[in-house]
Amino acid sequence: MNPRQLLLDMFRAAVAAASPENCIPQHLPTPPKGRTIVIGAGKASASMAHAVETHWQGELSGLVVTRYSHAMPCRRIEVVEAAHPVPDAAGEAAAKRILDMMRGLTADDLVLCLISGGGSALLALPAPGLTLADKQAIGGALLRSGAAIAEINCVRKHLSAIKGGRLAAAAAPARVVGLVISDVPNDDLAVIASGPTVADPTTFADALAVLRKYHIEGPLAAIAHLRRGVGETPKPGDSRLARVENRIVAKPQDALEAAAATARAAGIVPVILGDSIEGEAREVAAAHVGIARQCARHGQPATPPCVLLSGGETTVTVRGNGRGGRNAEFALALAVALDGHAGIHALAADTDGIDGTEDNAGAVISPDTLLLAAQRGLDARTYLANNDSYGFFAGIDDLIVTGPTLTNVNDFRAILVERSARAARS
């Protein structure tokens, strides 16, 4: 068995399970009497639009916005690229056009809304009185703060003219069907891409509480907007959302189960630890190390050879000035905590192919990671302290570079514990 190859095979299986071509067709609704308008936002929205075009029976038109370099050619649905994770003018213009497309629809029309992770930044239309610069500043501060995605998106919804159910409300009385690829813990529809077609249970007061928690005090216009609390998001029971249906077509658990099937085929016992694991990447890594060591020493919760699988979304509180996303940081923290433990290999990667803002999906580690780094003059603990996991793994050629996968079901982690790991500790 080649441990690195097996880890990569499991990652590829996880990504394939969430491919729009595989998960969209069976969820398409019946064509309406009237028009079909396709709109959407997210890292997977272009590939979702392509799948819709391929399998739709009838006329359609529309517009989706995706991240730069994530477009796919579509014939009838326009694809616009914009910035992520900090929005830009292209995303703002696309969001305005999408909202304008919702005007004048009738009860005979269908709005097919394609939503995936990244949609919060890509569908960026500031609330009245705010500017794109306001949203960029507050969003950037939240991303650096270590806030959980639900907290970040609570704030985003209350600074927006389109998120938190507002898009679907604007489409009334048309029927709205949201096809959603989940990239958030617990598959919370109100959090995925800030829920543009979902009633929002959070409030302006909740958004202010998030900013207080993370000591974010500006921009002043955004803070003042939240304090005024005018124009609350649509809440559960809002009559404008009566004809809205949201369907999750792919989720992190699907990816983990596909990876588990790949492991079983290779004679490895899979243990799925959870699909909604959150927390600081370093702390989550420490917990995973404890479980891996328990397998190696005591054969619990599984006897090696086994693989520990998990998903969710970790966070990184940035204190250094290095480069690297949450998955590479998890992998580096894991390597430091394992300290060369024999027979334990691991992979951590984002299923969208982009770890944070870098060009890698994540990284892999082996029992030789720290030794190889030391031979090249790289001190793992120094790189971790500087949040420079990208630089560390680039220095030992252990970055995973896939390019955009055109889907997104969040983080994927696999820790392979070989039979030799138990023998080494027995």
N, C-alpha and C positions, 0 to 999 in steps of 0.2 A: 504493500500500500504506500502510495506517495501522499503524505499528509497534506502538503500544500495543494496538490491537484484536487484532492477530495474536498477540501475547504472551498476551493474555487468552483467546483462542480455544484456544491450545495448552494452557493451564492447565485450561480446562474439559474438553478432550478427555482430559487426563491423569486428572482426577477421575472422569469418566464411565467410564473403563476399569476403575476399581476399585469401581464401584457394586455393592453386594451383589445388587441385582436382576439385574444382568448376569452376575455371576460365581458366585453360589451354586447355581442350579438344577442345573447339569450335574455338580455334585460331591456331590449328596445320595445317601446310601447307601440300600440296600434296607430297607424297614421290617422290624422284627424280629418274632419270634413273641410276645414279651412287650411290655413298656411302652417307650415312647420318652420320655425325659426330655431337655429342651433346657435347657442352662445356658450362660452366657457372660459375658464381661466385655470392655469396651473402648469406644472412641468410636464404633465401627461396630456394636456388638452389637445394638442395638435394630433398626437397619435390616436386619441379618443375620437377626434373629428374624422380622421381617416377611416377608422373602423366603422363609424356611423355611415359615412358615405358608401363604403363598400357593401354594407348589409341593409341599407334603408330601401324600402319599397315605396317610392313616391318622390314628389318634389321636395326640395328643401333649400334653404340658404342660411347664411349666418356669419358669425365672426367669433373667433376664439383668440385668446392672448396667451402666449407661452414665453418661457425664458429664452434669452438669446442662445442660439445654436440648438434649440429643441424643436424647431419647426419640421413639419412633414408636408409634402405636396398634397394639396386638396383641390378639387375641381370646383366645388360649389360653395365651400365654406372658406372664408378668408382667414388666413393665419397671420397674426401680428406678433412680433417678438418685442420683449421689454425686459427691464432689469429685475433681478432678484438677488439677494433678499431685501435690498433697499430700493424702493420704487423709483422710476424715472418718468420723464414727460411722455414717453411712448406708451407706458402703461396707463397713465392718466388719460391720454387721448383715447385709447382703446376702451377704457371703462366708460367714458362719456358716450362714446358711440354705441356701446352695448346697452346702456341705460336708455338712450334715445330710441333704440330699436323696440323697446317694450311699450312705447306709446301707441295708442290706437288699435291695440289688439282686441279681438272679439272672443266670445265664449267658444267659437268653433276652431280657434287657433291653438296650436301646441307650441310651447317653448321647451326645447330640449336643452337642458343646462348641464354641461360637462365640467365637473369640478374635481380638481386634484390638488395635492399639496403644492404650495408655492402660490396659490391663487390670491392669498392675502396681499402679497406685495405686488403681484401682477395686475390685480384689479384695484387700482389705486385712484379713487375719486374722492378728494377731500370734501368734508362737510362744508356747507355754506359758511363763508367767513374765514376758512382756513386755506392754507396754501400747500402745494406739494412739498415745499421746503420744511413746513411744520411737521408733516408726516414723516419725511425723511429723517429729521432730527430725532423725533421721539421714538421712531422705530429702531433707528440705529442704537440709541441708548438702551432700549429694552433688550436688543439682541446681545449686547455686551454685558448685560447685568446678571445673566444666569436665570432669568425668569422662565417659567414653564410656558409651553406654547399656548395653553389655555389662557394664561394671564396676558401674554402678549396680544393674543387675538381679541380678548375682551376690550383692551384699549383701542386696538385698530378699529373694531366695530363702531365704537363711539366717537371716532374721528372721521367717519366715512359717510358718504352719501349713497353707498351701494351695498355695503356688507350688512350682516346681521339681519337677514330677511328682507332688506329693502329692495333688492333686485326682484324677488318674486312678487312683492307687494305691487311694484310698478307694472308687472305684467298682467295683473287682474283686469278683466275676468277670464283671461286665457287659462287653459290648463298648463301647468308647469310640472315637468318630470325632470328631477335631478338625478343624473347618473354620476356616482361619486366613488372615487378611489381614495380610500382612507389612509392617511399618513399620521394619524394622531393616536395617542393612548386611549383605549376604550372605545375607539371608533365613534367619537362624539360628533354627530353631524353638525352641531352648532359651532364646533371649533374648526373643523376641516375648512381651510381657506376662508375662515371667519364667517362661514355659514351664510352666503348670499341668498340662499333659497330656504333658510331655516329660521323659525321663530327663535328669538334670542332671550334666554332667561336672565341675562346679566343686565346691569344698569350703569348709568353714569357714575353713581356712587361706587360701584365695584371697580370701575376703571380708575377712579381717583385713588382708591385704596391700593391698587397695584402700583401706581406711581409712587405713593408714599412708602410702600414696602421696600422699593428698590432705590429710594432717594433720588428720584428723577424730578427735577423742578422746572423743566422748560421743554419746549418753547412756551413763553407766557401766553400766546394766543391759544395754544392747544389746552393749556391748563384752564384758562378762562372759559373756553368752550365747554369743557367737562363740568366745570362748576355751575355754569348756567343751566345745564341739563335740559335744554330745549330740543325737542324732536327725538324722543326716545325711540329705540329700535322696536319693530313689531314683536309683540309678545305672543306666547302660546294662546290660541283661541282667537287671534286676529282674523276677522272675516275675509280680509284680502288674501289670506293664505289657505282658504278653504279648499281650493282646487290644486294644491301643491302636493306632490308625492316625491320623496327622495329615496333612491335605491342605492345601497352600497354594493358595488359590483366587484370590488377587490379590496382586501384588507390584510394587515400584517399577519394574522393567523394563517391565512392561505399560503403566504410565502414560507412561514415556518413549517407548515405541514408538508409542503413540496420538498423542502430541504430535508426533513425527517425521512421522507420516502427515499430520497437519494442515499441517505446514510444507511438505511436498512438494506438497500440493494447491495451496498458494499460490505455488509456484515457488521455494521456499527450500530450500537444501541443509541437511539436518539432520546434526549430528555428535553422537552420544551419547558423552559422555566417561566415563560410568560411573554405575551405579545404587547404589553403596555408598561414596560419598565421605564421609570423616569428617575431623575436625580443627576447630580454632578457626575460627569463621565468618570472621574477618578474614583469616586465613592462606589459607583456601580461596578467598576472594574475590581475593586477590593472585595466586594461581595461575591462576584463571580469566581475570583481566585479561591475564596474559601470553599466554594462548592466543588471546584475542580480538584483541590487538594483532598477533600473528603472522598471523592471518587477514587483518587489514586491511593489513599491510605486505607480506606475502609470499604470500598466498593459501594458507597452510598452517595446519591440515590441510584447509581447504576454502576455496574462492574465494568471496568475497561475491557475491551475498547468501546468507548462511548463518546457521544458528542453532546455538549450543552448548547442549546439553541435559545436565543431570546431576541425580542424586538422591542419597539417603543421609541422613545426619544429622550436621549440624555441632553444635558446642558453643559456649557462651559462658562465659568466666570473668568473673563479674560483679565489677567494681571500682568502678563508679560507682553512682549512685542513681536513674538514669533508668528508663524503661519501654521494653520492646521484646523481641521474641523473636529466635531465631537467624536467621530468614529476613530480617527487616527489618534486623538488624545486618549480615548478609551484603550486602544491597543498599546500605546506607549505606557500608560499607567499599569496595564495588565502585565507587560513584560517586566517592568520594574518590580512589581509585587511578586511575580513568579520567580524572579532572580535565577533564571536558568534551570528551572525544575525540569528534570528529564521527562521526555515523553509527552509534553503538553504543547500543543500548537493552537493557534487561534487566528481568526479573521474577524474584522469589524469593518463594515462598509455601509454606505447609504444606498438604498435600492434605486435611487434616481441617478446614480453614477457620479454625483458631485457631493463631496464632503465639505459642507459649509460653502466657502467661496473659492475653494481650490479646484485644480483640474483632476484630482484623484477621487475615487469612490471611497477609499479607506486604506487599510494596511493589513499586512499579515505578520505574525510573529512565530518564532520557533524557540526551542531550548537554547539555540545558539545566538539569538538576537543580541543580547548584551555583550557577548564575547566578540561577535563580529563588529559591533559598534566600537568597542574598546580598541580593537585592532586598527580601526580607521580614525581613532582619536576623537570619538564621539562619546560624551558622557550622558547617558539616558536621563539621569535625574536633573541635570542642568537644562536639558532640552525641555523636559516636562515642566520645570519651574517657569520657563520662559514661554509656555504655550506654543512651542515650536515642534510639534509632532511631525508636521510636513517635512521640515528640514531634516529631522532625525531619520525618518524612513526613506527619504530621498537619498540620504547619505549611505544607506545600506541596500538600496535597490529593492525595497520591500513595500513600496506604494502599490496599490491596486488602481490601475488606470483603465477604465472601460469606455469613457466618453458617456454622454447622456444616454440613459437606457429608455427614456420616453415613457417611464412609469414612475410610481413613487408610493411605496408602502412603508417608508421610514427606515429606521436603522435595522440592520441585520447583523447578528453576532453569533459566531460558532466557535466553541472551544473543544478541541479534539483531545481526548485523554487516551493515549495508547496503552496497550497492555503493559508495555515496558515501564510506564509511569508508575504502575502499582508495584511492579517488581523492584523498582529502584527505591521504593519507600517501605518495602516489607521487611 
